[in-house]
Amino acid sequence: MKKSATLLSFLFVFVMVCLAADLTGTYKGSIIFQERPLELTYKLKAEGEKLSGFIDTEYGEVPLFDGKINGSDFSYKIDIGNGPLEAKGKFMGDSIEITSNYAGTEVKNVFKRVVE
């Protein structure tokens, strides 16, 4: 019984690590910014429970910092000039869903994985 519990625990940890590793990649989509569409490209790198990368926009690259991964959930911060903006995400295999709060409004967007 003890061996089964140990094996099951190991399998669970292995699956969680694999899910985090699958988050690494490029995701594209758009948001509405100042009443017009803005194309965004997320370039993410998962390393265990740490997330790094940047968001590529027509205004330049915005680095992610303080990125964390917990199973299929993740979070990060970006600096958009007036302090850090926190965002949370959900990894869904071929896409990610990002939820952020900008100027008191919660915004949710989905970005599709780009096959490289």
Rosetta silent file (secondary structure, phi, psi, omega in degrees, C-alpha in Angstrom):
SEQUENCE: MKKSATLLSFLFVFVMVCLAADLTGTYKGSIIFQERPLELTYKLKAEGEKLSGFIDTEYGEVPLFDGKINGSDFSYKIDIGNGPLEAKGKFMGDSIEITSNYAGTEVKNVFKRVVE
SCORE:     score description
SCORE:     0.000 S_00000001
   1 L     0.000  -42.824 -178.938    0.000    0.000    0.000 S_00000001
   2 H   -64.481  -37.154  178.102    2.803    2.387    0.911 S_00000001
   3 H   -64.236  -40.169  179.678    4.512    1.678   -2.435 S_00000001
   4 H   -63.830  -42.402  179.433    1.312    2.490   -4.313 S_00000001
   5 H   -65.150  -41.436  178.443    0.918    5.806   -2.500 S_00000001
   6 H   -64.332  -44.422  179.552    4.553    6.715   -3.188 S_00000001
   7 H   -63.663  -42.977  178.900    4.213    5.787   -6.861 S_00000001
   8 H   -63.319  -41.596  177.467    0.981    7.754   -7.178 S_00000001
   9 H   -62.574  -44.230  178.917    2.608   10.808   -5.552 S_00000001
  10 H   -62.375  -43.138  179.821    5.584   10.570   -7.912 S_00000001
  11 H   -62.623  -42.039  178.406    3.265   10.252  -10.917 S_00000001
  12 H   -60.912  -47.579  179.103    1.271   13.325   -9.829 S_00000001
  13 H   -61.943  -42.516  179.595    4.455   15.435   -9.470 S_00000001
  14 H   -60.298  -44.353  179.321    5.709   14.193  -12.855 S_00000001
  15 H   -64.110  -41.632  178.696    2.436   15.192  -14.565 S_00000001
  16 H   -62.639  -41.128  178.020    2.528   18.651  -12.941 S_00000001
  17 H   -65.389  -41.038  178.958    6.106   19.192  -14.157 S_00000001
  18 H   -64.566  -40.944  177.373    5.144   18.073  -17.676 S_00000001
  19 H   -61.328  -42.894  179.568    2.190   20.464  -17.747 S_00000001
  20 H   -63.361  -41.284 -179.024    4.446   23.338  -16.711 S_00000001
  21 H   -64.690  -33.801 -179.666    6.980   22.445  -19.405 S_00000001
  22 H   -68.122  -18.020  178.586    4.253   22.447  -22.063 S_00000001
  23 L   -67.451  -27.038  178.754    3.524   26.112  -21.306 S_00000001
  24 L   -58.213  128.726  178.182    6.820   27.064  -22.969 S_00000001
  25 E   155.346 -170.131 -178.905    6.097   28.476  -26.406 S_00000001
  26 E  -113.520  134.476 -178.601    4.662   31.311  -28.463 S_00000001
  27 E  -131.564  135.581 -178.760    1.026   32.431  -28.247 S_00000001
  28 E  -123.733  149.990  176.410   -0.697   35.062  -30.395 S_00000001
  29 E  -178.546 -169.684  178.706   -3.900   37.024  -30.107 S_00000001
  30 E  -140.354  158.417  176.119   -5.261   40.516  -29.790 S_00000001
  31 E  -129.507  166.483  172.341   -6.829   42.762  -27.206 S_00000001
  32 E   -95.369  120.044 -178.873   -8.765   46.011  -27.437 S_00000001
  33 E  -130.622  122.910 -177.137   -6.482   48.843  -26.297 S_00000001
  34 L    51.815   46.440  174.977   -7.560   52.488  -26.471 S_00000001
  35 L    65.691   22.970  174.363  -10.614   51.455  -28.499 S_00000001
  36 E  -146.626  155.573 -179.619   -8.656   49.591  -31.196 S_00000001
  37 E   -68.510  140.903  176.573   -7.244   46.081  -31.620 S_00000001
  38 E  -128.376  118.870  178.591   -3.668   45.522  -30.490 S_00000001
  39 E   -74.934  133.567  178.010   -1.862   42.353  -31.579 S_00000001
  40 E  -126.257  141.819  173.456    0.125   40.637  -28.825 S_00000001
  41 E  -124.922  116.281  175.956    2.616   37.787  -29.008 S_00000001
  42 E   -90.166  128.406  172.706    3.510   36.027  -25.748 S_00000001
  43 E  -117.177  105.611 -171.823    6.871   34.246  -25.735 S_00000001
  44 E  -111.568  147.947  174.962    6.914   32.142  -22.575 S_00000001
  45 E  -135.321  120.182  178.420    9.480   29.894  -20.939 S_00000001
  46 E   -98.742  132.142  175.491    8.576   27.567  -18.072 S_00000001
  47 E  -134.596   94.222 -175.663   11.302   26.311  -15.742 S_00000001
  48 L    66.273 -119.180  179.524    9.776   24.222  -12.973 S_00000001
  49 L   -99.181    9.621 -178.933    7.488   26.585  -11.084 S_00000001
  50 E  -107.203  140.158  178.602    9.045   29.737  -12.602 S_00000001
  51 E  -121.290  132.542  175.388    7.725   31.555  -15.655 S_00000001
  52 E  -135.331  175.278  178.676    9.699   34.056  -17.710 S_00000001
  53 E   139.580 -159.286 -179.901    9.408   35.635  -21.127 S_00000001
  54 E  -155.367  166.409  174.869    7.985   38.737  -22.726 S_00000001
  55 E  -112.161  123.755  179.357    5.034   40.150  -24.614 S_00000001
  56 E   -94.692  124.451  179.777    5.838   41.473  -28.082 S_00000001
  57 E  -128.779  172.690  175.955    3.681   44.438  -29.175 S_00000001
  58 L   -67.049  -14.836  178.324    3.831   47.075  -31.891 S_00000001
  59 L   -93.497   -3.283 -179.049    5.234   49.352  -29.163 S_00000001
  60 E   122.140 -174.196 -179.061    8.096   46.957  -28.330 S_00000001
  61 E   -89.581  139.258  176.962    8.781   44.091  -25.952 S_00000001
  62 E  -118.315  111.048 -178.754    7.407   44.061  -22.411 S_00000001
  63 E   -72.360  145.171  173.368    9.295   41.655  -20.113 S_00000001
  64 L   -87.774  145.421  172.441    7.431   39.481  -17.627 S_00000001
  65 E  -140.719  162.379 -178.113    8.680   39.345  -14.056 S_00000001
  66 E    54.902   38.768  179.794    7.773   37.494  -10.874 S_00000001
  67 E   -78.141  135.556 -178.682    6.257   34.705  -12.996 S_00000001
  68 E  -134.736  147.043  178.035    4.932   31.638  -11.176 S_00000001
  69 E  -123.974  135.345  176.216    3.398   28.350  -12.311 S_00000001
  70 E  -137.886   92.102 -175.750    1.084   26.142  -10.268 S_00000001
  71 L    67.347 -122.316  178.723   -0.149   23.201  -12.363 S_00000001
  72 L   -94.199   -1.373  176.663   -2.088   24.692  -15.279 S_00000001
  73 E   -95.812  147.407  176.116   -2.427   28.087  -13.541 S_00000001
  74 E  -148.422  163.946  177.768    0.199   30.783  -13.806 S_00000001
  75 E  -146.595  160.037  177.817    0.728   34.430  -12.911 S_00000001
  76 E  -162.511  172.028  175.095    3.148   37.199  -13.774 S_00000001
  77 E  -127.827  151.115  171.625    3.653   40.953  -13.587 S_00000001
  78 E  -133.673  155.994  176.806    4.550   43.494  -16.250 S_00000001
  79 E  -108.071  115.768 -179.251    5.530   47.146  -15.929 S_00000001
  80 L  -109.657   26.492  173.826    3.529   49.375  -18.255 S_00000001
  81 L   102.581  -31.704 -179.835    4.929   52.663  -16.984 S_00000001
  82 L  -120.377   45.561  178.930    2.687   53.417  -14.020 S_00000001
  83 L   100.328  166.628 -176.859    3.555   50.508  -11.766 S_00000001
  84 E   -70.820  141.922  173.715    3.279   46.754  -12.089 S_00000001
  85 E  -109.408  124.301  179.219    0.216   45.166  -13.649 S_00000001
  86 E   -92.480  141.794  177.343   -0.571   41.689  -12.331 S_00000001
  87 E  -137.090  151.571  176.353   -2.079   39.045  -14.566 S_00000001
  88 E  -123.042  150.423 -179.019   -3.225   35.468  -14.050 S_00000001
  89 E  -139.994  165.729  177.030   -3.459   32.790  -16.662 S_00000001
  90 E  -132.068  124.877  177.684   -4.714   29.315  -17.377 S_00000001
  91 E   -86.286  126.395 -176.742   -2.828   26.936  -19.667 S_00000001
  92 L  -124.573   34.049  176.552   -5.221   24.965  -21.881 S_00000001
  93 L    84.364  -79.094 -178.799   -2.857   22.962  -24.116 S_00000001
  94 L   -99.835    6.891  179.250   -3.109   24.808  -27.424 S_00000001
  95 E  -157.012  167.735  174.052   -3.975   28.166  -25.849 S_00000001
  96 E  -129.919  145.844  175.631   -3.681   30.326  -22.763 S_00000001
  97 E  -112.989  122.950 -177.930   -6.337   32.480  -21.130 S_00000001
  98 E  -108.754  131.335  175.705   -5.040   35.666  -19.508 S_00000001
  99 E  -120.356  124.521  177.754   -7.040   37.636  -16.935 S_00000001
 100 E  -135.418  163.807  178.736   -5.816   41.056  -15.858 S_00000001
 101 E  -118.632  110.748 -177.886   -7.253   44.058  -14.099 S_00000001
 102 E  -119.153  120.646  179.050   -6.576   47.323  -15.914 S_00000001
 103 L    53.763   39.689  177.001   -7.911   50.620  -14.541 S_00000001
 104 L    82.904    1.861 -179.805  -10.469   48.783  -12.405 S_00000001
 105 E  -114.467  126.607  176.605  -11.786   46.650  -15.263 S_00000001
 106 E   -79.027  129.514 -178.352  -11.178   42.898  -15.428 S_00000001
 107 E  -122.426  132.547  179.577  -10.121   41.835  -18.905 S_00000001
 108 E  -124.049  128.680  179.624   -9.995   38.223  -20.133 S_00000001
 109 E  -138.507  149.351  177.369   -8.357   37.211  -23.439 S_00000001
 110 E  -110.993  136.074  179.890   -7.409   33.940  -25.110 S_00000001
 111 E  -122.814  131.615 -176.120   -4.158   33.530  -27.045 S_00000001
 112 E   -92.151  143.173  177.740   -3.535   30.573  -29.385 S_00000001
 113 E   -67.438  138.057  175.812   -0.264   28.632  -29.507 S_00000001
 114 E  -101.345  125.760  178.651    1.826   29.217  -32.618 S_00000001
 115 L   -79.487  121.719 -177.175    3.534   26.109  -33.966 S_00000001
 116 L  -103.487    0.000    0.000    7.177   26.971  -34.619 S_00000001
